[in-house]
Amino acid sequence: MLKTFATKHQYLQSWNLQRSGSLLCEHYMSTTGGKEVMVQSFPVFIQTAVVADVGYKKLLFQVNSVDVDGVRFSPNMAIVCGVSDDNLHLSRIDAIFLSDSLPVFVCCKLEQQVF
């Protein structure tokens, strides 16, 4: 009973936020620290991942962390990338870059463990 009520309440909150348009459409982002790095200095697997998202660029700005809508993401942090059959799909952030003022995350998929 309580789970049903909580779920319905979350749907109502989501609908209200979406209807207002202001909170879900505008994203606040800030970064901490970083440096400009040459893409060719990375291991090949990172170069391949970066090229797939940002194209062939020689330099990228690598940041220490990025805050998106109040959530801080940093290297070595585990994030949920999906859910199927009540199983979480987790990845570890290896690096964060900025490309055209948008964050690009290079992640390593983590092996699924049984709980």
Stockholm file with secondary structure:
# STOCKHOLM 1.0

chainA/1-115         MLKTFATKHQYLQSWNLQRSGSLLCEHYMSTTGGKEVMVQSFPVFIQTAVVADVGYKKLLFQVNSVDVDGVRFSPNMAIVCGVSDDNLHLSRIDAIFLSDSLPVFVCCKLEQQVF
#=GR chainA/1-115 SS CHHHHHHHHHHHHHHHHHHHCHHHHSCCEEEEEEEEEEGGGSCHHHHHHHHHHHCSCSEEEEEEEEEETTEEECTTCEEEEEEETTEEEEEEEEEEEEETTEEEEEEEECCCCCC
#=GC SS_cons         CHHHHHHHHHHHHHHHHHHHCHHHHSCCEEEEEEEEEEGGGSCHHHHHHHHHHHCSCSEEEEEEEEEETTEEECTTCEEEEEEETTEEEEEEEEEEEEETTEEEEEEEECCCCCC
//
